[in-house]
Amino acid sequence: MFKGILLPLLRPMIITSLVFSFSGTVKMFESSLALTNGGPGTATKSLSMYMYDVSFTYNKIGYGSVIAIVIFLVCILGAMIINKFDVKE
């Protein structure tokens, strides 16, 4: 019953949850900034925190934009990989 009925009905919700979870993890910014401010040192600095520091602390807006594009591409690539597992029977 689970394999034949319930799992196929839950598959779109599971795939959507995985995509949102992956993209939220890649773009993690607020929680690590509020809790640790990227410290100790740079141990908890994420890619989005690095983008923020480069763009607004060091005033390198172009380099920060490139980092943002890389974050976008990582999210798209991750979503595509997760969607590959959505095999239709």
Secondary structure, 3 states (H helix, E strand, C coil): CHHHHHHHHHHHHHHHHHHHHHHHHHCCCHHHHHHCCCCCCCCCCCHHHHHHHHHHHCCCHHHHHHHHHHHHHHHHHHHHHHHHCCCCC
